Amino acid sequence: MIVQQGYEIDSQGNVGNETRRIEDLSLRFVILVVAINTTIGDLEAKTKMTERAVKTCHKESGIPISELASLLVRMTKEVKEITDMIEKNSEEMQDFFK
């Protein structure tokens, strides 16, 4: 099970102790890829798991691989922008306290 900010999400997309399901397949895919990238340290294993996730999601949902790849590119770009902003704000705060 994946625990994320107080909610448990199982492999079937069920949230918490209820049977509410994450129906948005793109969101489920993003959550899976984030979990892979935050828990697996080895780059080769991370790459293989991500490739498997893409193929499995494509097979189970019918979402084209090109669309899943595009989603990963957009997600990666957004994460980089957020990380850069946090680093910039952190540097500004450090300068402020000097």
Secondary structure as GFF3:
##gff-version 3
##sequence-region A 1 98
A	DSSP	beta_strand	2	4	.	.	.	ID=ss1
A	DSSP	beta_strand	7	9	.	.	.	ID=ss2
A	DSSP	beta_strand	14	15	.	.	.	ID=ss3
A	DSSP	beta_strand	20	21	.	.	.	ID=ss4
A	DSSP	alpha_helix	25	39	.	.	.	ID=ss5
A	DSSP	alpha_helix	43	61	.	.	.	ID=ss6
A	DSSP	alpha_helix	65	96	.	.	.	ID=ss7
###
